[in-house]
Amino acid sequence: MAERITRELIAQKAIVHDAAALLPPQVVDRTFELPTGIYATMATLFFGFMVLMAAGFGNPEMILPIAIIVLFLAMFFAIPAIWTRMQPDNSRRAISWSRFQRDGIMTAFGRVGAGDATSQVLILPAVVFGWGLAVLTIVAVIR
């Protein structure tokens, strides 16, 4: 048989704990385990590609598409930068270049050296920038 339990009865019997006191302190690592220089190099290569395209194919009709692409690129790099500074406070900072050179980073498939990690992260931006240079070279030769 079921019995109706009122709020007053529950309030008399309940032991209320502060939830924050029961939880262990949170340690948050949002550093991406890469030096800031690699992140800045990646941003420079992508924005450099856009500068090449604007310089090579810039005309008044292309202002809006180029502005939209640059805005999206800015958001692509600004949001992770903001995310690393969110609450709860991120006590860890991005690793230094010397520590990155010495230790490398740990991936899902094992430890990767600094050179390998750098090439894996920067290969796509470098290829995109190189492709932009190649396209502008072809256009300059044809014109």
N, C-alpha and C positions, 0 to 999 in steps of 0.2 A: 504494500500500500504506500502511496506517495503522500508526503506531508508538505504543506505549504510553509515555506520559510520566508519570513518577512525581512526587510532591510534592517530593522531594529535588532532582530535576533542575530543577524550576520554581523552587524556592527559591534555587538556585545562580545561575540566569540572570536572575531577576527584579530589577528596580529598583523599590523601594517608595518612594512619595512620600507625604507627609502631605497628605491631601485638603484640609484646611482651609487650608493654605498656598497651594494652587493656585487656590482660589476668590477672586474679588474681594470686598472688603467689601460687605455688603448694606446698601443704604439703603432703609428701610421707611417708607412714609408711610401712616399709618392715621388721618389727621385728618378725613377726610370733606370737607375744604376749606370747612367752614362754621364760623362763630363758635359758641362754647358757648352764647351767649344764645338762638340759634334752637333748638338742641337742648333747652334748658331750657324754652323757651316751648312747644314741641311736647309735652313731658312734662306741663307744667302744664295744657294744654288737655285732654289725654286723662284725666289724673287728676281734673281739674275736672268732666269729664263724669261720671265715676264717683261723685264726691261729690254731684252733682246727682241722679243716679239713686238713690243710697242715701238721700238726704234726702227725695226725693219719693215713693219706693216702698219705703222701708225698713220691713221688719217681720222678726220672728224667722226666718221661713222663708227669707228672702233672704240671710241672713248668709253661708252657704256659697258660693252662686254669686257674690256680690259679692267675697268674699275670694279666690276662685279667679281672677276677672277682674283684681283688683288685683295679685295675685301674678304673673300673666302680663304685665301692664303693667310691673311692676317689673323682671321679667326682660328684657322688650323694650328697656328703656332701660339696664339695668345691664350687660348683656352687651357691647354696643358700647363702653360706657365702660371696661370692663375690657379689651376687645380693643385699645384704643388704647394701653394700658400694657404689653402683652405683650412678651416677648423675641423677637427681638433688640430692643434698646432703640430706641424710636421717638424719633429726634432732633428731629423736627419737632413743633411745638405747633400747636394750633388757631389759625387766623388771628384777628387782632384785628378788632374791629368797624370801626375806621377803615380798615384795609387792605381789608376786605371791601367797604366802601362805595366805596373808590377803584377797586379792580381787578375786583370781581365774581368769578365763578368760571368755569372752563372746563368745558363739557359736551361730550358727543359731537357736538353740533350747533353748537358755537361758543361764544364768550364770552357770558355772561349777566350782566347788571347785578345789583347787590345787591337792588334792589326786586323785580325779576322772580324772582330765585332765592328770596327770602324768601316771596313770595306762592305760588310753586310748592310749597315745602316745607310751608308752614303752612296751605294751603287745606283739606286734608282734616281736620286736627285742629280747625280753626275751624268747619267745616261740622258736624262731629260734635258739638262743644260747642253750637253754635247749635241743632242739632236737639234736643239735650237740653233746652235752654231752652224751645224751642217746645212740646215734649211736656209739660213741667211746667206751662207756661202754659195749655195746653188742659185738662189735668187739673184745674188750680185753678179754671178757669172752669166746668167741668162739675160739679164737686163743689159 
